[in-house]
C-alpha cells in the first residue's frame, strides 16, 4: 500500500531566541501543497524571499547549517527540519522574522510538540522516495569521518561519535525506525565542550546560548573562578560544581544524549535531499559539513537517476538555440577541434547539444582505418564544450572567458560512436557554481542509447 504525502492541518507559531545571534525570532509553520517540500520564507525582508531547503543552497556549516538563496539566508535550521523529517511531514512553509531559527531548548522537542499541536493530515499524492540502489559514501580521512548510505527497504541511522574525551567516551546511537524519532531522538540536546565556550563567544557566536539549551561538557576540573568568569559571559552566575562531567548540573535525558543529538542533526541535514529516503545511514564522527556533503552527493545521484529516465529527443526541424555561428562566438575552438554543431536546449542548469559524426572527420584516418570509431576522449571533449557553453551563458561577454577542465570522475563508456551517428550531448549542473567552479553530470546519447556518462568539474576564467 502506497504512503501519501503529509502536511500540517493548520499553521502554528513559536517564539524564541537564536542560538548564535541571541535575537528574538518568531517561526511559523504553515501547511503547503503536494510536492512543495520544505521552504523557508524571510518575512522580515523586502519581497519576503523564499529559500528552498535543498543541499545545494548550503553555504556554511560552522556550528549549524546555513542556507542562502535569493539574496537571503537562514541559519541553524537543522533542528526544525529534523522535527518535520522525523514526524514524516513532507510539505511545509516555514516563515521566520529573522535570520536564524530559534534554539528552543537545543533539541527538536519543542518543534515536534508544535507540529503535533497543529496536526498532520494526508494529501492526495504518493510520497516520492529516493530509494538507494547502491552504496553512497562521503569520507574525510584526515578527521576520521565516514558517512555511508546502504540500500535498504526503509530509513534507519546508526551513529558513532568519538571525541577522544574521557567524559564522553565512544558513544553509539541507533534509529531503527523513523517512527521512534519522537520517543528516542527528538529530546536530545546540543552539546559543547567548556573550553570551546569563550572562543565561540569571541567569534560572535552562541550569543543566545545558555545552560538551558545546551549540555556543557567539562573535560577536566578547573578553578571555580574560571567557571564564574565564563558563566558571567552568559549571564548565568552561581554555578558551583566544577568536577569533570556535565557542567550545568542537569541530568542527561539519555546516557548517550550527545550521540543521539548527532543523529538528530543527521535527520535535519539529510532532509536537505528534498525527498524521504529508503536506505541505511551509518555515520562515524558526523557533523554538519559531512552531513550536508552527503546530502549533496545523494542529490547528485537523484539527478543522475532522473537523467537516465529523461533521454533528450532531437527534432532537426526545430530551430536551434545556438547555431554553429553562435557557438563560434562563444567558444575559441576551431577545426579540427570544435566538437559541437548546435545547441537545441538551454536553461539555468542544463544544456543539450548536437554533434554530427561523419566519415570525413580527420580522426577517422587513424582511429581506425578499417573500423572507424570516434575516440572516447573526443566524446568527453564534446561534452566538455557543451558544458562550457552552459557556463558561459551565465556571464556577460562570454567571448572574453575560457573554461578549463579540473577533474573528470566516474566516467563510463557504454557504446561506440561511428560515422553516421548523431550524438546528443546533455550536461546538467550538479551544484551551484561558486568562484567560477562548476561541477556537472554529462551524458551522450545516440538515439535512445546511452554511449557515455560521467562527472566533470571545470573552471571559467577571464582571458588576459
C-alpha positions in Angstrom: 0.0 0.0 0.0 1.5 3.4 -1.0 2.2 6.1 1.5 0.7 9.5 1.0 2.4 12.9 1.3 1.6 14.8 4.5 1.4 18.4 5.6 0.1 20.4 8.6 -3.6 20.7 9.4 -3.2 24.4 10.4 -0.4 27.0 11.0 1.3 27.4 14.3 3.9 29.8 15.7 6.7 29.7 18.3 8.9 32.5 19.6 12.4 32.1 21.0 15.9 33.4 20.5 18.6 32.5 18.0 21.5 30.4 19.4 24.2 32.5 17.7 22.5 35.9 17.2 20.8 35.9 20.6 17.9 37.9 18.9 14.2 37.0 19.5 12.6 35.4 16.5 9.2 34.1 15.7 8.9 31.0 13.5 5.6 29.9 11.9 4.9 26.5 10.4 2.3 26.6 7.6 0.6 23.9 5.5 1.9 23.5 2.0 0.6 21.8 -1.2 1.9 18.4 -2.5 5.5 18.3 -3.9 6.2 21.6 -2.2 8.8 20.2 0.2 10.3 22.4 2.9 10.8 26.1 2.2 11.9 28.9 4.4 10.4 32.4 4.0 12.1 35.5 5.5 9.0 37.6 6.2 11.2 40.4 7.6 13.0 41.1 4.3 11.6 43.1 1.3 9.7 40.9 -1.0 9.7 38.1 1.6 12.3 35.9 -0.2 11.9 32.1 -0.2 14.8 29.7 0.4 14.4 26.1 -0.7 15.6 23.7 1.9 18.0 21.9 -0.5 21.6 20.9 -0.1 22.9 23.0 -3.0 21.9 26.1 -1.0 24.2 25.3 2.0 26.9 27.9 2.4 28.1 27.5 6.0 28.2 24.6 8.4 30.1 26.1 11.4 28.0 25.3 14.5 24.9 24.9 12.4 23.6 24.7 8.9 23.0 27.9 6.9 21.1 28.2 3.6 21.4 31.1 1.1 19.1 31.8 -1.9 17.5 34.8 -3.5 19.9 37.1 -1.6 18.5 35.9 1.7 19.9 33.5 4.4 18.5 31.4 7.2 20.7 29.5 9.7 20.6 26.9 12.4 17.7 25.2 10.6 18.7 21.5 11.3 16.6 21.0 14.5 13.5 22.4 12.7 14.0 20.1 9.7 14.7 17.1 11.9 11.3 17.6 13.5 9.5 17.6 10.1 11.6 14.7 8.8 11.2 12.7 12.0 7.4 13.1 12.0 7.2 12.3 8.3 5.8 15.6 7.3 6.6 16.2 3.6 5.4 19.7 2.8 5.6 22.9 4.9 6.3 26.6 4.5 8.4 27.8 7.4 8.3 31.6 8.0 10.8 33.5 10.1 11.1 37.2 11.0 14.8 36.9 11.5 17.9 35.3 10.0 18.1 32.3 12.4 15.7 29.7 13.7 15.1 29.8 17.5 17.1 27.4 19.5 14.1 26.3 21.7 15.9 24.2 24.3 18.7 22.9 22.0 16.7 20.0 20.6 13.7 19.3 18.3 11.3 18.6 21.1 9.5 22.0 21.0 9.2 21.8 17.3 7.8 18.3 17.4 5.2 19.4 20.0 4.2 22.4 17.8 3.8 20.2 14.7 1.7 17.7 16.7 -0.4 20.5 18.1 -1.0 21.9 14.6 -2.0 18.4 13.4 -0.8 16.3 10.5 -3.0 15.5 7.5 -2.5 13.2 4.5 -2.5 14.6 1.0 -3.6 13.0 -2.3 -0.2 12.4 -3.9 2.1 9.4 -3.0 5.3 10.1 -1.2 8.2 10.3 -3.6 11.0 8.3 -2.0 14.6 8.2 -3.2 15.4 4.5 -3.0 19.2 3.9 -2.5 20.2 1.3 -5.1 24.0 1.2 -4.4 26.3 2.3 -1.7 26.8 6.1 -1.4 29.7 7.5 0.6 31.4 10.6 2.0 34.7 10.3 3.7 37.2 12.7 5.3 40.2 10.6 6.3 42.0 13.4 7.9 39.3 13.8 10.5 38.2 10.2 10.7 34.7 11.0 9.3 32.8 8.3 7.3 29.2 8.5 6.2 27.8 5.6 4.2 24.3 5.0 2.9 23.4 1.4 2.2 20.5 0.1 0.2 17.5 -0.9 2.4 13.8 -1.1 2.3 13.3 1.6 5.0 15.1 4.5 6.5 17.4 4.0 9.5 20.5 5.6 11.0 23.5 4.3 13.1 25.9 6.9 14.6 29.2 6.5 16.3 31.0 9.5 17.9 34.5 9.7 19.4 36.0 13.0 20.5 38.9 11.5 22.4 37.1 12.5 25.5 37.3 10.7 28.8 33.9 12.1 29.8 32.0 11.2 26.6 34.0 8.1 25.6 32.8 6.3 22.4 29.0 6.6 22.1 26.6 4.9 19.8 23.0 5.8 18.8 20.7 3.9 16.6 17.3 4.8 15.0 16.0 1.5 13.5 12.6 3.1 12.5 11.7 6.7 11.8 8.6 6.1 13.9 10.9 6.0 17.0 12.2 9.6 16.4 9.9 11.3 18.8 10.5 8.9 21.7 14.2 8.2 21.3 15.8 11.2 19.5 13.9 14.5 19.4 14.6 15.5 23.1 18.4 15.1 22.8 20.1 18.5 23.3 23.1 20.0 21.5 26.4 19.9 23.4 29.6 21.9 23.6 32.9 21.5 25.5 33.6 24.0 28.2 36.9 25.0 26.6 35.0 25.9 23.4 32.7 28.4 25.0 34.9 31.5 25.2 36.4 31.2 21.7 32.9 30.7 20.3 31.6 33.8 22.2 34.6 35.8 21.0 33.8 34.8 17.4 30.3 36.4 17.8 28.6 33.0 18.0 26.3 31.5 20.7 25.1 34.9 21.9 21.8 33.2 22.6 23.5 30.2 24.3 22.8 29.4 27.9 22.8 26.4 30.2 19.1 25.7 29.4 19.6 24.9 25.7 23.0 23.1 25.6 24.9 20.4 27.5 28.3 21.8 28.6 31.0 19.1 28.9 33.8 19.8 31.4 36.7 17.6 30.4 38.8 18.3 33.5 38.4 20.0 36.8 39.0 23.8 36.6 39.2 26.5 39.2 35.8 27.9 40.4 37.0 31.4 39.4 37.3 30.3 35.8 33.8 28.8 35.8 32.5 32.0 37.4 34.1 34.1 34.7 32.7 32.0 31.8 29.2 31.9 33.5 29.2 35.6 33.7 29.6 35.9 29.9 26.3 34.0 29.6 24.6 35.8 32.5 24.4 32.7 34.5 26.3 33.2 37.8 26.1 30.8 40.6 27.4 27.6 39.1 29.3 25.9 41.9 30.0 22.4 40.7 33.3 22.2 38.9 34.2 18.5 38.8 34.7 16.9 35.4 31.4 16.0 33.7 28.3 17.8 32.7 28.7 21.4 33.9 25.1 22.6 34.2 24.1 20.2 36.9 21.2 18.7 34.9 20.5 15.1 34.4 21.2 13.8 30.9 18.0 12.7 29.2 19.7 9.6 27.9 23.1 8.1 28.8 24.2 8.7 25.2 22.5 12.0 24.7 25.4 13.6 22.7 25.4 10.7 20.2 21.6 10.9 19.9 21.9 14.6 19.2 24.4 13.9 16.4 21.8 11.5 15.0 19.2 14.3 15.3 21.5 16.6 13.3 21.7 14.0 10.6 17.9 13.8 10.4 17.8 17.6 9.9 20.7 17.9 7.4 19.6 14.8 5.4 16.2 16.4 4.9 18.0 18.7 2.5 18.0 15.9 0.0 14.4 17.1 -0.7 12.8 13.6 -0.6 12.4 10.9 2.0 15.0 8.2 1.7 14.9 4.4 1.8 18.4 3.5 2.9 20.5 2.8 6.0 22.9 5.6 7.0 26.0 4.5 9.0 27.9 7.6 10.3 31.2 7.8 12.1 32.0 11.2 13.7 29.3 13.0 11.7 29.0 16.8 11.7 27.0 19.4 9.7 29.7 19.7 7.0 29.8 15.9 6.4 26.0 15.6 6.7 25.3 18.3 4.1 28.1 17.0 1.7 26.4 13.6 1.9 23.0 15.2 1.1 24.6 16.9 -1.9 26.0 13.6 -3.2 22.6 12.0 -2.8 21.0 14.8 -4.7 23.6 14.3 -7.5 22.6 10.6 -7.6 18.9 11.6 -7.8 19.7 13.9 -10.7 21.6 11.1 -12.5 18.7 8.7 -12.0 16.3 11.3 -13.3 18.6 11.9 -16.3 18.6 8.3 -17.2 14.9 8.3 -17.3 14.8 11.6 -19.3 16.5 10.8 -22.6 16.5 14.0 -24.7 14.7 14.0 -28.1 16.3 15.7 -31.1 14.0 17.1 -33.7 16.0 18.6 -36.6 13.0 20.5 -37.8 13.1 22.8 -34.7 15.3 25.9 -34.8 18.4 25.6 -32.6 19.1 27.8 -29.5 22.6 28.3 -30.8 23.7 27.8 -34.4 27.3 26.9 -35.3 27.9 30.7 -35.8 26.6 31.4 -32.3 28.8 28.7 -30.9 31.9 30.1 -32.6 31.2 33.5 -31.0 31.3 31.8 -27.5 34.0 29.1 -27.8 37.5 29.6 -29.0 37.7 26.1 -30.6 38.2 25.7 -34.4 38.9 22.9 -36.9 39.7 20.2 -36.1 38.7 20.6 -32.5 35.2 22.2 -32.5 33.0 19.3 -31.4 29.6 20.9 -31.1 27.4 21.7 -34.1 24.4 23.2 -32.4 22.6 23.7 -29.1 19.0 22.7 -29.1 18.0 23.4 -25.4 19.4 25.6 -22.7 18.2 26.7 -19.2 19.8 27.9 -16.0 21.1 24.5 -15.0 21.2 22.3 -18.2 22.1 22.3 -21.8 21.7 19.9 -24.8 24.0 20.0 -27.8 24.4 18.0 -31.0 27.5 16.6 -32.7 27.0 15.2 -36.2 29.6 12.5 -36.9 30.7 11.9 -40.5 33.4 9.8 -42.1 35.1 13.0 -43.2 36.2 13.6 -39.5 40.0 13.9 -39.6 40.5 11.5 -36.7 38.9 8.5 -38.6 42.1 8.4 -40.7 43.9 6.8 -37.8 41.2 5.7 -35.4 40.8 3.2 -37.0 41.2 2.9 -40.9 39.4 -0.4 -41.1 37.0 0.1 -38.2 36.3 3.8 -37.7 35.4 4.6 -34.1 35.1 8.1 -32.6 37.8 8.4 -29.8 36.3 8.4 -26.3 38.5 11.3 -25.4 36.8 13.4 -28.1 33.4 12.4 -26.9 34.4 13.7 -23.5 35.7 16.9 -25.2 32.3 17.3 -27.0 30.5 17.1 -23.6 33.0 19.5 -22.1 32.5 22.0 -24.8 28.7 21.7 -24.4 29.1 22.3 -20.6 31.4 25.3 -21.4 28.6 26.8 -23.4 26.3 26.3 -20.4 28.7 28.1 -18.0 29.5 30.9 -20.5 25.8 31.6 -20.9 25.9 32.9 -17.3 28.5 35.7 -17.9 28.5 38.9 -19.9 30.8 39.0 -22.9 31.3 35.2 -23.0 34.0 35.6 -25.7 36.3 37.1 -23.1 36.2 33.9 -21.0 37.6 30.3 -21.3 36.7 27.1 -19.4 39.3 24.6 -18.3 39.0 21.0 -17.0 39.8 20.4 -13.3 38.5 16.9 -12.9 36.7 14.0 -14.6 35.2 11.4 -12.4 33.1 8.2 -12.7 33.5 8.1 -16.5 31.8 5.2 -18.2 31.7 4.3 -21.9 28.7 2.3 -22.9 28.7 2.1 -26.7 31.0 3.1 -29.6 30.2 6.0 -31.9 30.7 5.5 -35.6 30.3 7.6 -38.8 26.7 8.5 -39.5 25.8 8.8 -35.8 24.2 11.9 -34.4 25.4 12.4 -30.8 23.1 14.1 -28.3 25.2 15.8 -25.6 23.5 16.6 -22.3 25.1 18.4 -19.4 23.5 19.3 -16.0 24.9 21.4 -13.2 25.3 19.2 -10.1 25.7 22.1 -7.7 25.5 25.9 -7.7 28.6 27.4 -9.4 30.9 29.1 -6.9 34.0 31.1 -7.5 33.9 30.2 -11.2 34.0 26.4 -10.5 31.2 24.2 -11.9 30.5 20.5 -11.4 28.3 18.9 -14.0 26.9 15.5 -14.8 27.2 14.7 -18.5 25.6 12.1 -20.8 26.0 11.4 -24.5 23.3 9.5 -26.5 22.9 8.1 -29.9 19.1 7.8 -30.4 17.8 6.4 -27.1 21.1 4.6 -26.3 23.5 6.0 -23.7 27.0 5.9 -25.0 28.9 7.9 -22.3 28.3 9.4 -18.9 30.4 10.9 -16.2 31.0 13.8 -13.8 33.1 16.8 -14.8 34.5 19.8 -13.0 35.6 22.9 -14.8 36.6 26.5 -14.0 35.7 29.5 -16.0 38.5 32.1 -16.2 38.5 35.6 -17.7 41.1 35.8 -20.5 44.0 38.2 -20.0 
